[in-house]
Amino acid sequence: MDCDVILGGYVGAYLEPYLDEIKRRALRINTFDSDADFIKLCSYKSESIAAGAALYYISQFINTI
């Protein structure tokens, strides 16, 4: 799909020390890329789902201004 993979949620807050290992494992089974820079951690360490869900409504509000 050629898009970023963002790891988040409650577990995502604890994945930073393991990100290099996750990228290495993903590259072993990925036949399309030579690096795993498409795997990123969510910048929200908690309640990321709530922030993502709210973006739709925030966008709708901004469009009415």
mmCIF file of the N, C-alpha and C atoms, coordinates in Angstrom:
data_MODEL
# 
_entry.id   MODEL 
# 
loop_
_atom_site.group_PDB 
_atom_site.id 
_atom_site.type_symbol 
_atom_site.label_atom_id 
_atom_site.label_alt_id 
_atom_site.label_comp_id 
_atom_site.label_asym_id 
_atom_site.label_entity_id 
_atom_site.label_seq_id 
_atom_site.pdbx_PDB_ins_code 
_atom_site.Cartn_x 
_atom_site.Cartn_y 
_atom_site.Cartn_z 
_atom_site.occupancy 
_atom_site.B_iso_or_equiv 
_atom_site.pdbx_formal_charge 
_atom_site.auth_seq_id 
_atom_site.auth_comp_id 
_atom_site.auth_asym_id 
_atom_site.auth_atom_id 
_atom_site.pdbx_PDB_model_num 
ATOM 1   N N  . MET A 1 1  ? 0.821   -1.192  0.000  1.00 0.00 ? 1  MET A N  1 
ATOM 2   C CA . MET A 1 1  ? 0.000   0.000   0.000  1.00 0.00 ? 1  MET A CA 1 
ATOM 3   C C  . MET A 1 1  ? 0.860   1.247   0.000  1.00 0.00 ? 1  MET A C  1 
ATOM 4   N N  . ASP A 1 2  ? 2.146   1.103   0.221  1.00 0.00 ? 2  ASP A N  1 
ATOM 5   C CA . ASP A 1 2  ? 3.095   2.214   0.180  1.00 0.00 ? 2  ASP A CA 1 
ATOM 6   C C  . ASP A 1 2  ? 2.698   3.347   1.130  1.00 0.00 ? 2  ASP A C  1 
ATOM 7   N N  . CYS A 1 3  ? 2.504   2.999   2.392  1.00 0.00 ? 3  CYS A N  1 
ATOM 8   C CA . CYS A 1 3  ? 2.183   4.014   3.387  1.00 0.00 ? 3  CYS A CA 1 
ATOM 9   C C  . CYS A 1 3  ? 2.911   3.676   4.688  1.00 0.00 ? 3  CYS A C  1 
ATOM 10  N N  . ASP A 1 4  ? 2.955   4.654   5.572  1.00 0.00 ? 4  ASP A N  1 
ATOM 11  C CA . ASP A 1 4  ? 3.597   4.445   6.860  1.00 0.00 ? 4  ASP A CA 1 
ATOM 12  C C  . ASP A 1 4  ? 2.770   3.517   7.736  1.00 0.00 ? 4  ASP A C  1 
ATOM 13  N N  . VAL A 1 5  ? 3.457   2.775   8.573  1.00 0.00 ? 5  VAL A N  1 
ATOM 14  C CA . VAL A 1 5  ? 2.817   1.939   9.585  1.00 0.00 ? 5  VAL A CA 1 
ATOM 15  C C  . VAL A 1 5  ? 3.120   2.601   10.922 1.00 0.00 ? 5  VAL A C  1 
ATOM 16  N N  . ILE A 1 6  ? 2.083   3.001   11.621 1.00 0.00 ? 6  ILE A N  1 
ATOM 17  C CA . ILE A 1 6  ? 2.260   3.694   12.892 1.00 0.00 ? 6  ILE A CA 1 
ATOM 18  C C  . ILE A 1 6  ? 1.834   2.769   14.017 1.00 0.00 ? 6  ILE A C  1 
ATOM 19  N N  . LEU A 1 7  ? 2.761   2.509   14.919 1.00 0.00 ? 7  LEU A N  1 
ATOM 20  C CA . LEU A 1 7  ? 2.494   1.649   16.067 1.00 0.00 ? 7  LEU A CA 1 
ATOM 21  C C  . LEU A 1 7  ? 2.126   2.543   17.245 1.00 0.00 ? 7  LEU A C  1 
ATOM 22  N N  . GLY A 1 8  ? 0.972   2.315   17.807 1.00 0.00 ? 8  GLY A N  1 
ATOM 23  C CA . GLY A 1 8  ? 0.535   3.166   18.898 1.00 0.00 ? 8  GLY A CA 1 
ATOM 24  C C  . GLY A 1 8  ? -0.336  2.409   19.868 1.00 0.00 ? 8  GLY A C  1 
ATOM 25  N N  . GLY A 1 9  ? -1.196  3.145   20.507 1.00 0.00 ? 9  GLY A N  1 
ATOM 26  C CA . GLY A 1 9  ? -2.060  2.555   21.510 1.00 0.00 ? 9  GLY A CA 1 
ATOM 27  C C  . GLY A 1 9  ? -1.322  2.372   22.824 1.00 0.00 ? 9  GLY A C  1 
ATOM 28  N N  . TYR A 1 10 ? -1.890  1.578   23.681 1.00 0.00 ? 10 TYR A N  1 
ATOM 29  C CA . TYR A 1 10 ? -1.286  1.386   24.999 1.00 0.00 ? 10 TYR A CA 1 
ATOM 30  C C  . TYR A 1 10 ? 0.067   0.691   24.898 1.00 0.00 ? 10 TYR A C  1 
ATOM 31  N N  . VAL A 1 11 ? 0.212   -0.248  23.998 1.00 0.00 ? 11 VAL A N  1 
ATOM 32  C CA . VAL A 1 11 ? 1.481   -0.957  23.842 1.00 0.00 ? 11 VAL A CA 1 
ATOM 33  C C  . VAL A 1 11 ? 2.511   -0.059  23.170 1.00 0.00 ? 11 VAL A C  1 
ATOM 34  N N  . GLY A 1 12 ? 2.067   0.799   22.263 1.00 0.00 ? 12 GLY A N  1 
ATOM 35  C CA . GLY A 1 12 ? 2.975   1.678   21.530 1.00 0.00 ? 12 GLY A CA 1 
ATOM 36  C C  . GLY A 1 12 ? 3.816   2.568   22.427 1.00 0.00 ? 12 GLY A C  1 
ATOM 37  N N  . ALA A 1 13 ? 3.305   2.903   23.580 1.00 0.00 ? 13 ALA A N  1 
ATOM 38  C CA . ALA A 1 13 ? 4.043   3.751   24.510 1.00 0.00 ? 13 ALA A CA 1 
ATOM 39  C C  . ALA A 1 13 ? 5.292   3.063   25.045 1.00 0.00 ? 13 ALA A C  1 
ATOM 40  N N  . TYR A 1 14 ? 5.346   1.739   24.935 1.00 0.00 ? 14 TYR A N  1 
ATOM 41  C CA . TYR A 1 14 ? 6.481   0.986   25.471 1.00 0.00 ? 14 TYR A CA 1 
ATOM 42  C C  . TYR A 1 14 ? 7.394   0.417   24.390 1.00 0.00 ? 14 TYR A C  1 
ATOM 43  N N  . LEU A 1 15 ? 7.148   0.726   23.141 1.00 0.00 ? 15 LEU A N  1 
ATOM 44  C CA . LEU A 1 15 ? 7.875   0.092   22.042 1.00 0.00 ? 15 LEU A CA 1 
ATOM 45  C C  . LEU A 1 15 ? 9.161   0.793   21.626 1.00 0.00 ? 15 LEU A C  1 
ATOM 46  N N  . GLU A 1 16 ? 9.407   1.988   22.077 1.00 0.00 ? 16 GLU A N  1 
ATOM 47  C CA . GLU A 1 16 ? 10.582  2.732   21.620 1.00 0.00 ? 16 GLU A CA 1 
ATOM 48  C C  . GLU A 1 16 ? 11.901  1.962   21.783 1.00 0.00 ? 16 GLU A C  1 
ATOM 49  N N  . PRO A 1 17 ? 12.146  1.302   22.899 1.00 0.00 ? 17 PRO A N  1 
ATOM 50  C CA . PRO A 1 17 ? 13.403  0.553   23.017 1.00 0.00 ? 17 PRO A CA 1 
ATOM 51  C C  . PRO A 1 17 ? 13.496  -0.630  22.050 1.00 0.00 ? 17 PRO A C  1 
ATOM 52  N N  . TYR A 1 18 ? 12.383  -1.081  21.518 1.00 0.00 ? 18 TYR A N  1 
ATOM 53  C CA . TYR A 1 18 ? 12.346  -2.255  20.654 1.00 0.00 ? 18 TYR A CA 1 
ATOM 54  C C  . TYR A 1 18 ? 12.167  -1.923  19.176 1.00 0.00 ? 18 TYR A C  1 
ATOM 55  N N  . LEU A 1 19 ? 12.112  -0.644  18.841 1.00 0.00 ? 19 LEU A N  1 
ATOM 56  C CA . LEU A 1 19 ? 11.806  -0.244  17.474 1.00 0.00 ? 19 LEU A CA 1 
ATOM 57  C C  . LEU A 1 19 ? 12.821  -0.773  16.460 1.00 0.00 ? 19 LEU A C  1 
ATOM 58  N N  . ASP A 1 20 ? 14.096  -0.725  16.770 1.00 0.00 ? 20 ASP A N  1 
ATOM 59  C CA . ASP A 1 20 ? 15.108  -1.240  15.835 1.00 0.00 ? 20 ASP A CA 1 
ATOM 60  C C  . ASP A 1 20 ? 14.916  -2.732  15.566 1.00 0.00 ? 20 ASP A C  1 
ATOM 61  N N  . GLU A 1 21 ? 14.614  -3.485  16.595 1.00 0.00 ? 21 GLU A N  1 
ATOM 62  C CA . GLU A 1 21 ? 14.380  -4.925  16.424 1.00 0.00 ? 21 GLU A CA 1 
ATOM 63  C C  . GLU A 1 21 ? 13.117  -5.183  15.606 1.00 0.00 ? 21 GLU A C  1 
ATOM 64  N N  . ILE A 1 22 ? 12.083  -4.416  15.840 1.00 0.00 ? 22 ILE A N  1 
ATOM 65  C CA . ILE A 1 22 ? 10.845  -4.559  15.066 1.00 0.00 ? 22 ILE A CA 1 
ATOM 66  C C  . ILE A 1 22 ? 11.123  -4.281  13.595 1.00 0.00 ? 22 ILE A C  1 
ATOM 67  N N  . LYS A 1 23 ? 11.892  -3.231  13.322 1.00 0.00 ? 23 LYS A N  1 
ATOM 68  C CA . LYS A 1 23 ? 12.235  -2.900  11.935 1.00 0.00 ? 23 LYS A CA 1 
ATOM 69  C C  . LYS A 1 23 ? 13.059  -4.006  11.285 1.00 0.00 ? 23 LYS A C  1 
ATOM 70  N N  . ARG A 1 24 ? 14.021  -4.561  12.012 1.00 0.00 ? 24 ARG A N  1 
ATOM 71  C CA . ARG A 1 24 ? 14.843  -5.662  11.471 1.00 0.00 ? 24 ARG A CA 1 
ATOM 72  C C  . ARG A 1 24 ? 13.972  -6.866  11.119 1.00 0.00 ? 24 ARG A C  1 
ATOM 73  N N  . ARG A 1 25 ? 13.056  -7.205  11.987 1.00 0.00 ? 25 ARG A N  1 
ATOM 74  C CA . ARG A 1 25 ? 12.182  -8.357  11.734 1.00 0.00 ? 25 ARG A CA 1 
ATOM 75  C C  . ARG A 1 25 ? 11.243  -8.095  10.559 1.00 0.00 ? 25 ARG A C  1 
ATOM 76  N N  . ALA A 1 26 ? 10.762  -6.872  10.447 1.00 0.00 ? 26 ALA A N  1 
ATOM 77  C CA . ALA A 1 26 ? 9.882   -6.534  9.329  1.00 0.00 ? 26 ALA A CA 1 
ATOM 78  C C  . ALA A 1 26 ? 10.635  -6.607  7.998  1.00 0.00 ? 26 ALA A C  1 
ATOM 79  N N  . LEU A 1 27 ? 11.884  -6.182  7.994  1.00 0.00 ? 27 LEU A N  1 
ATOM 80  C CA . LEU A 1 27 ? 12.672  -6.226  6.761  1.00 0.00 ? 27 LEU A CA 1 
ATOM 81  C C  . LEU A 1 27 ? 12.925  -7.652  6.290  1.00 0.00 ? 27 LEU A C  1 
ATOM 82  N N  . ARG A 1 28 ? 13.022  -8.578  7.215  1.00 0.00 ? 28 ARG A N  1 
ATOM 83  C CA . ARG A 1 28 ? 13.252  -9.980  6.831  1.00 0.00 ? 28 ARG A CA 1 
ATOM 84  C C  . ARG A 1 28 ? 12.117  -10.542 5.985  1.00 0.00 ? 28 ARG A C  1 
ATOM 85  N N  . ILE A 1 29 ? 10.909  -10.069 6.200  1.00 0.00 ? 29 ILE A N  1 
ATOM 86  C CA . ILE A 1 29 ? 9.771   -10.601 5.458  1.00 0.00 ? 29 ILE A CA 1 
ATOM 87  C C  . ILE A 1 29 ? 9.233   -9.625  4.415  1.00 0.00 ? 29 ILE A C  1 
ATOM 88  N N  . ASN A 1 30 ? 9.851   -8.459  4.309  1.00 0.00 ? 30 ASN A N  1 
ATOM 89  C CA . ASN A 1 30 ? 9.413   -7.448  3.349  1.00 0.00 ? 30 ASN A CA 1 
ATOM 90  C C  . ASN A 1 30 ? 10.254  -7.567  2.078  1.00 0.00 ? 30 ASN A C  1 
ATOM 91  N N  . THR A 1 31 ? 9.620   -7.833  0.963  1.00 0.00 ? 31 THR A N  1 
ATOM 92  C CA . THR A 1 31 ? 10.356  -7.996  -0.293 1.00 0.00 ? 31 THR A CA 1 
ATOM 93  C C  . THR A 1 31 ? 10.421  -6.713  -1.114 1.00 0.00 ? 31 THR A C  1 
ATOM 94  N N  . PHE A 1 32 ? 9.813   -5.637  -0.649 1.00 0.00 ? 32 PHE A N  1 
ATOM 95  C CA . PHE A 1 32 ? 9.712   -4.425  -1.451 1.00 0.00 ? 32 PHE A CA 1 
ATOM 96  C C  . PHE A 1 32 ? 10.640  -3.301  -1.023 1.00 0.00 ? 32 PHE A C  1 
ATOM 97  N N  . ASP A 1 33 ? 11.048  -3.258  0.228  1.00 0.00 ? 33 ASP A N  1 
ATOM 98  C CA . ASP A 1 33 ? 11.859  -2.146  0.724  1.00 0.00 ? 33 ASP A CA 1 
ATOM 99  C C  . ASP A 1 33 ? 13.214  -2.628  1.214  1.00 0.00 ? 33 ASP A C  1 
ATOM 100 N N  . SER A 1 34 ? 14.172  -1.717  1.188  1.00 0.00 ? 34 SER A N  1 
ATOM 101 C CA . SER A 1 34 ? 15.502  -2.035  1.708  1.00 0.00 ? 34 SER A CA 1 
ATOM 102 C C  . SER A 1 34 ? 15.712  -1.446  3.091  1.00 0.00 ? 34 SER A C  1 
ATOM 103 N N  . ASP A 1 35 ? 14.783  -0.638  3.562  1.00 0.00 ? 35 ASP A N  1 
ATOM 104 C CA . ASP A 1 35 ? 14.827  -0.133  4.926  1.00 0.00 ? 35 ASP A CA 1 
ATOM 105 C C  . ASP A 1 35 ? 13.409  -0.139  5.494  1.00 0.00 ? 35 ASP A C  1 
ATOM 106 N N  . ALA A 1 36 ? 13.313  0.028   6.773  1.00 0.00 ? 36 ALA A N  1 
ATOM 107 C CA . ALA A 1 36 ? 12.001  -0.036  7.426  1.00 0.00 ? 36 ALA A CA 1 
ATOM 108 C C  . ALA A 1 36 ? 11.630  1.309   8.033  1.00 0.00 ? 36 ALA A C  1 
ATOM 109 N N  . ASP A 1 37 ? 12.020  2.383   7.355  1.00 0.00 ? 37 ASP A N  1 
ATOM 110 C CA . ASP A 1 37 ? 11.697  3.716   7.857  1.00 0.00 ? 37 ASP A CA 1 
ATOM 111 C C  . ASP A 1 37 ? 10.205  4.022   7.806  1.00 0.00 ? 37 ASP A C  1 
ATOM 112 N N  . PHE A 1 38 ? 9.445   3.146   7.173  1.00 0.00 ? 38 PHE A N  1 
ATOM 113 C CA . PHE A 1 38 ? 7.999   3.337   7.106  1.00 0.00 ? 38 PHE A CA 1 
ATOM 114 C C  . PHE A 1 38 ? 7.323   2.948   8.414  1.00 0.00 ? 38 PHE A C  1 
ATOM 115 N N  . ILE A 1 39 ? 8.048   2.294   9.308  1.00 0.00 ? 39 ILE A N  1 
ATOM 116 C CA . ILE A 1 39 ? 7.503   1.925   10.623 1.00 0.00 ? 39 ILE A CA 1 
ATOM 117 C C  . ILE A 1 39 ? 7.843   3.034   11.603 1.00 0.00 ? 39 ILE A C  1 
ATOM 118 N N  . LYS A 1 40 ? 6.821   3.597   12.198 1.00 0.00 ? 40 LYS A N  1 
ATOM 119 C CA . LYS A 1 40 ? 7.008   4.730   13.110 1.00 0.00 ? 40 LYS A CA 1 
ATOM 120 C C  . LYS A 1 40 ? 6.193   4.509   14.368 1.00 0.00 ? 40 LYS A C  1 
ATOM 121 N N  . LEU A 1 41 ? 6.581   5.217   15.408 1.00 0.00 ? 41 LEU A N  1 
ATOM 122 C CA . LEU A 1 41 ? 5.825   5.174   16.655 1.00 0.00 ? 41 LEU A CA 1 
ATOM 123 C C  . LEU A 1 41 ? 4.907   6.383   16.728 1.00 0.00 ? 41 LEU A C  1 
ATOM 124 N N  . CYS A 1 42 ? 3.753   6.185   17.292 1.00 0.00 ? 42 CYS A N  1 
ATOM 125 C CA . CYS A 1 42 ? 2.798   7.264   17.469 1.00 0.00 ? 42 CYS A CA 1 
ATOM 126 C C  . CYS A 1 42 ? 3.382   8.303   18.424 1.00 0.00 ? 42 CYS A C  1 
ATOM 127 N N  . SER A 1 43 ? 3.146   9.565   18.131 1.00 0.00 ? 43 SER A N  1 
ATOM 128 C CA . SER A 1 43 ? 3.673   10.612  19.013 1.00 0.00 ? 43 SER A CA 1 
ATOM 129 C C  . SER A 1 43 ? 2.856   10.752  20.298 1.00 0.00 ? 43 SER A C  1 
ATOM 130 N N  . TYR A 1 44 ? 1.615   10.264  20.289 1.00 0.00 ? 44 TYR A N  1 
ATOM 131 C CA . TYR A 1 44 ? 0.797   10.262  21.500 1.00 0.00 ? 44 TYR A CA 1 
ATOM 132 C C  . TYR A 1 44 ? 1.109   9.003   22.292 1.00 0.00 ? 44 TYR A C  1 
ATOM 133 N N  . LYS A 1 45 ? 1.498   9.156   23.527 1.00 0.00 ? 45 LYS A N  1 
ATOM 134 C CA . LYS A 1 45 ? 1.854   8.002   24.351 1.00 0.00 ? 45 LYS A CA 1 
ATOM 135 C C  . LYS A 1 45 ? 0.665   7.413   25.093 1.00 0.00 ? 45 LYS A C  1 
ATOM 136 N N  . SER A 1 46 ? -0.420  8.150   25.169 1.00 0.00 ? 46 SER A N  1 
ATOM 137 C CA . SER A 1 46 ? -1.641  7.608   25.771 1.00 0.00 ? 46 SER A CA 1 
ATOM 138 C C  . SER A 1 46 ? -2.847  8.252   25.104 1.00 0.00 ? 46 SER A C  1 
ATOM 139 N N  . GLU A 1 47 ? -3.937  7.529   25.077 1.00 0.00 ? 47 GLU A N  1 
ATOM 140 C CA . GLU A 1 47 ? -5.193  8.005   24.488 1.00 0.00 ? 47 GLU A CA 1 
ATOM 141 C C  . GLU A 1 47 ? -5.061  8.377   23.019 1.00 0.00 ? 47 GLU A C  1 
ATOM 142 N N  . SER A 1 48 ? -4.213  7.672   22.282 1.00 0.00 ? 48 SER A N  1 
ATOM 143 C CA . SER A 1 48 ? -4.032  7.970   20.859 1.00 0.00 ? 48 SER A CA 1 
ATOM 144 C C  . SER A 1 48 ? -5.288  7.660   20.054 1.00 0.00 ? 48 SER A C  1 
ATOM 145 N N  . ILE A 1 49 ? -6.040  6.658   20.452 1.00 0.00 ? 49 ILE A N  1 
ATOM 146 C CA . ILE A 1 49 ? -7.267  6.317   19.742 1.00 0.00 ? 49 ILE A CA 1 
ATOM 147 C C  . ILE A 1 49 ? -8.279  7.453   19.875 1.00 0.00 ? 49 ILE A C  1 
ATOM 148 N N  . ALA A 1 50 ? -8.391  8.027   21.045 1.00 0.00 ? 50 ALA A N  1 
ATOM 149 C CA . ALA A 1 50 ? -9.324  9.130   21.255 1.00 0.00 ? 50 ALA A CA 1 
ATOM 150 C C  . ALA A 1 50 ? -8.924  10.342  20.421 1.00 0.00 ? 50 ALA A C  1 
ATOM 151 N N  . ALA A 1 51 ? -7.643  10.626  20.354 1.00 0.00 ? 51 ALA A N  1 
ATOM 152 C CA . ALA A 1 51 ? -7.175  11.760  19.549 1.00 0.00 ? 51 ALA A CA 1 
ATOM 153 C C  . ALA A 1 51 ? -7.452  11.515  18.071 1.00 0.00 ? 51 ALA A C  1 
ATOM 154 N N  . GLY A 1 52 ? -7.219  10.306  17.596 1.00 0.00 ? 52 GLY A N  1 
ATOM 155 C CA . GLY A 1 52 ? -7.486  9.969   16.202 1.00 0.00 ? 52 GLY A CA 1 
ATOM 156 C C  . GLY A 1 52 ? -8.962  10.052  15.869 1.00 0.00 ? 52 GLY A C  1 
ATOM 157 N N  . ALA A 1 53 ? -9.799  9.590   16.767 1.00 0.00 ? 53 ALA A N  1 
ATOM 158 C CA . ALA A 1 53 ? -11.239 9.644   16.544 1.00 0.00 ? 53 ALA A CA 1 
ATOM 159 C C  . ALA A 1 53 ? -11.741 11.083  16.532 1.00 0.00 ? 53 ALA A C  1 
ATOM 160 N N  . ALA A 1 54 ? -11.150 11.929  17.314 1.00 0.00 ? 54 ALA A N  1 
ATOM 161 C CA . ALA A 1 54 ? -11.581 13.322  17.385 1.00 0.00 ? 54 ALA A CA 1 
ATOM 162 C C  . ALA A 1 54 ? -11.180 14.113  16.145 1.00 0.00 ? 54 ALA A C  1 
ATOM 163 N N  . LEU A 1 55 ? -10.166 13.672  15.412 1.00 0.00 ? 55 LEU A N  1 
ATOM 164 C CA . LEU A 1 55 ? -9.693  14.427  14.251 1.00 0.00 ? 55 LEU A CA 1 
ATOM 165 C C  . LEU A 1 55 ? -10.789 14.636  13.210 1.00 0.00 ? 55 LEU A C  1 
ATOM 166 N N  . TYR A 1 56 ? -11.653 13.665  13.008 1.00 0.00 ? 56 TYR A N  1 
ATOM 167 C CA . TYR A 1 56 ? -12.750 13.806  12.049 1.00 0.00 ? 56 TYR A CA 1 
ATOM 168 C C  . TYR A 1 56 ? -13.636 14.990  12.433 1.00 0.00 ? 56 TYR A C  1 
ATOM 169 N N  . TYR A 1 57 ? -14.009 15.065  13.681 1.00 0.00 ? 57 TYR A N  1 
ATOM 170 C CA . TYR A 1 57 ? -14.910 16.120  14.136 1.00 0.00 ? 57 TYR A CA 1 
ATOM 171 C C  . TYR A 1 57 ? -14.214 17.479  14.157 1.00 0.00 ? 57 TYR A C  1 
ATOM 172 N N  . ILE A 1 58 ? -12.959 17.494  14.489 1.00 0.00 ? 58 ILE A N  1 
ATOM 173 C CA . ILE A 1 58 ? -12.190 18.741  14.446 1.00 0.00 ? 58 ILE A CA 1 
ATOM 174 C C  . ILE A 1 58 ? -12.105 19.244  13.015 1.00 0.00 ? 58 ILE A C  1 
ATOM 175 N N  . SER A 1 59 ? -11.840 18.346  12.077 1.00 0.00 ? 59 SER A N  1 
ATOM 176 C CA . SER A 1 59 ? -11.772 18.707  10.658 1.00 0.00 ? 59 SER A CA 1 
ATOM 177 C C  . SER A 1 59 ? -13.110 19.255  10.173 1.00 0.00 ? 59 SER A C  1 
ATOM 178 N N  . GLN A 1 60 ? -14.195 18.617  10.554 1.00 0.00 ? 60 GLN A N  1 
ATOM 179 C CA . GLN A 1 60 ? -15.528 19.086  10.160 1.00 0.00 ? 60 GLN A CA 1 
ATOM 180 C C  . GLN A 1 60 ? -15.796 20.477  10.718 1.00 0.00 ? 60 GLN A C  1 
ATOM 181 N N  . PHE A 1 61 ? -15.402 20.721  11.940 1.00 0.00 ? 61 PHE A N  1 
ATOM 182 C CA . PHE A 1 61 ? -15.592 22.033  12.551 1.00 0.00 ? 61 PHE A CA 1 
ATOM 183 C C  . PHE A 1 61 ? -14.769 23.088  11.834 1.00 0.00 ? 61 PHE A C  1 
ATOM 184 N N  . ILE A 1 62 ? -13.520 22.786  11.548 1.00 0.00 ? 62 ILE A N  1 
ATOM 185 C CA . ILE A 1 62 ? -12.646 23.751  10.871 1.00 0.00 ? 62 ILE A CA 1 
ATOM 186 C C  . ILE A 1 62 ? -13.189 24.083  9.485  1.00 0.00 ? 62 ILE A C  1 
ATOM 187 N N  . ASN A 1 63 ? -13.763 23.097  8.795  1.00 0.00 ? 63 ASN A N  1 
ATOM 188 C CA . ASN A 1 63 ? -14.336 23.360  7.472  1.00 0.00 ? 63 ASN A CA 1 
ATOM 189 C C  . ASN A 1 63 ? -15.545 24.292  7.512  1.00 0.00 ? 63 ASN A C  1 
ATOM 190 N N  . THR A 1 64 ? -16.197 24.431  8.650  1.00 0.00 ? 64 THR A N  1 
ATOM 191 C CA . THR A 1 64 ? -17.359 25.307  8.752  1.00 0.00 ? 64 THR A CA 1 
ATOM 192 C C  . THR A 1 64 ? -16.971 26.734  9.120  1.00 0.00 ? 64 THR A C  1 
ATOM 193 N N  . ILE A 1 65 ? -15.741 26.955  9.473  1.00 0.00 ? 65 ILE A N  1 
ATOM 194 C CA . ILE A 1 65 ? -15.294 28.302  9.880  1.00 0.00 ? 65 ILE A CA 1 
ATOM 195 C C  . ILE A 1 65 ? -15.030 29.137  8.645  1.00 0.00 ? 65 ILE A C  1 
# 
